[in-house]
C-alpha cells in the first residue's frame, strides 16, 4: 500500500498520479544535469513563474506556479543529479502538457517511478487533501469558483514559502490575481441571535 487513507497511485510508464475528487498530484522521477537556476531562464512564460532556488544540504528545490492551467510545481534536485517533479492541479491532462514542456525545455531525463518516491508523494497528498477541502468550503461561502479559490490558496503558499512574502501581502496578491473578494480569507464572525 503506497498511499494512506485509501489513496493509491495510478501508475504509468514515465509518471504516476494520485487523485482526490478534482485534485491531482503528478510525480515524475529522473535525472537533471543542468542547474535549477537555468530552468527559470528556459521555461518561464507569461503563465509560468518560478521562485529563487531554495538550497539545502543534500538537495535544491525550485518552486514554480502556472496560472493557466493552475499548477503548483516543485522540482527537486539532489547533488547526484537525481531529480523529481511534483505538480498539483485540478486539471490532470493540461497539467501533463505543462510538465512535458518543462521536461523537454530543461533536458530532464525521465525514469520509471520508484515505490519510495510514490509513497512520499502519497503521504504529502494525503495532507494536501485538507487544503482542497478548505478551498471547497471557502468557494461555497463565496458562491465562487473552486478553481480560483484553490489556486489562490496554493499561490499564497507559494509566495510565503518560496518568495518569502509576508502573510498579508501574499493574501492580497493572491486575492487580486484570482479576482476574489477582498475578505475572501478573513474569518467571518458568527452573528448572535
N, C-alpha and C positions, 0 to 999 in steps of 0.2 A: 504494500500500500504506500503510494508516494505522497498523495495529498492527505490532508486530515479533514475532518468534518465532512466526509463523503465526496470530496473533490478529487477526481482522478484526471490525469492529463490525457489529451488527445495527442498521440504521438505520430509524427510524420517522419519522413526520411531525414530532413535537414532542420527540423524545428519541432516544437511542441507548444501546446497552449492549454490553459485552463479556462473554464467559463463559469461565471456565476451570474445568473439572469442575463442582463445585456452587457456585462463587463467581461473583458477578456484580458489575459496576460499571455504574451507570446515570448518564448525563450529560444535563443539561438546561441549555440556554442561554437567556438572556433579559435582561430589564431589571427593576430593582427600585428603586422610588422611595423607599421607606421605609428608615430606618436599620436596620442589622443588629441593633442593640440591642433594637429593638421586636419582632423575631421571637421572641425568648425569651418575651416577655410574651404574645404572641398564639398561639404554637404549643406552648408547654411543656405536657406532660401527665404523668401518673404514669409512663408508659413512655418519655417523650422528654425528655432533659435537654440543656442547652446549656452550653458553657463561655463565659467572658467573650470579647468580641470581641477578636481579635488585629489590631492596627492596624499597617499597613506603609506605606511611602511612596506607592505607587501604588494600593493596594487594601487592603481589610479582609477578614478571614476570620471566619466563625462556625462552630465545630465543634459537632456535635450527636451524641448517641448514643441510639438507640432500643433498648429491651430486648425488646420483643415486637411484631414480629419483630426480630431483632438486625440493626441497620443502623448503619453508621458514616457520618455525613453531614458534608459540608463545603459551606458556602455562601460564595462568593467574590464580592465586590462592588467594582468599580472606581470611581474618582472620577466617571466619566461615567455612572454608574448601570448600566453593563453588568454582568451578573451570571451566575453559574452555580451549579448544584447538582450535586455528585458524591456518589453513595451506593454503598457497598459492602455486600453482603448475601449470604446463602445462599438467599434466597427472593425471586426476581425479581418475582413477582406481588404478594406482600404488601408488598415494598419500594415498588413503584409506588404503592400506596394511601397509604403514609405520605408519599411525595414529593408526590403530588397534594394531600394535606391541607396540607402546608407551602406549596405554590404558591398554593392558594386563600386560606389564612389570611394569608399575607404580602403578597398582591397582586402576586405575581411574574408578569410578562408573558412568556410562553414564546415563543421564536423557533425557527426551524428550525436544527438543529445545523450548525456550520461545520466544515470539514475540519481546520483548525488546532486547534480545541478537541478534536475527536475524536482527533487524533494525540497531543496532550498527555496526554489521559486514557489512551490506549492504551499509551503509554510507561510511565506510572505503574503501570498494571495489570500490565504485564509484570514489574515489580519486585515487586508485591504477590502475584504467584503464589507467590513463595517463602514468604510468611507463611502462605498456605493450605497449602502442602506441609508446613511446620513444624507447623501445627495438626493436620494429618492424622497426622503422625508421633507427636506427643505424645498424641493421642487413642488411638492404637494402643497406646502404652506403658501408658496408664491404663485401657485397655479401657472408655473413656468415649465420650461423645457428641461428635462432631466439632463440632457447633454450639456447645456450651458452651465447648470449648477455643478455637475460632476467635473466639467472642465475647469471651472473657477476654483473648486476645492483642490484639484490636482495642481493648478497653476500657483495657488497660494503656497502650497508645499514646495514647489519648485523654486519660487522666489525666496522663500525663507531659508531652505536648506542649502541651496546651491548658489544663489546670488547674494545671500546674507542680508536680505532686505528685512527691515523691522516688520513685525506682525501687522500693524495698522496700515503701513504703506503697501504691503503685499495684498492685503484685503481690498484696499481701494483700487489698486492697479487691476486686480482680477475682476472686480465688480464692473469697472469701466470696460475692460477688454471683452467681457462676456455679456455686457449690456444688461446687468441685473440691477434691481432696486438698491439704492444706497444702504439700506438697512437689512440687506439680504442675510447677513450672517450675525446680526445682533439678536440676542435673546429677547424674545417677546415677553413682556410682563403679563402675568395672568391677571385678568380683571376680577376684582372681588364682587361677589354677588350679594 
